[in-house]
């Protein structure tokens, strides 16, 4: 792992901690209760993808939440920048994480294969 990768991983870990704090400060209860599962920064750390837990959230609510998150992105960037003393904050792209569903479906396939044998 080189120095740039270490900095990127450190930034990702820091954003994973700070973003839930920033979301909890908002007035919208839908946004306050969101759980950040993972943050992946680009190579230059100018952009980052923020993955959110979608358990218990309907499809139409997910679209509404993503729309709200795009509106409050300026606040989130400002909060991160001020709390960490950074000169600039990365741009955030929010997505709902479906890794847990994929893992569950793979587990079901393994169980099905086990039963067939």
Number of C-alpha atoms within 10 A of each C-alpha: 5 6 7 12 12 11 14 17 15 12 18 21 15 14 23 19 13 17 19 17 15 18 23 15 13 14 9 12 11 16 19 15 11 18 17 22 14 15 22 20 20 12 12 12 17 12 15 21 17 21 20 17 17 20 13 7 13 10 10 8 13 15 13 12 19 15 12 14 18 13 11 13 15 13 14 25 17 14 19 20 15 13 10 13 10 10 7 13 21 19 16 20 16 19 16 19 17 13 12 12 12 11 11 11 12 12 12 12 12 12 11 11 10 9 8 7 5
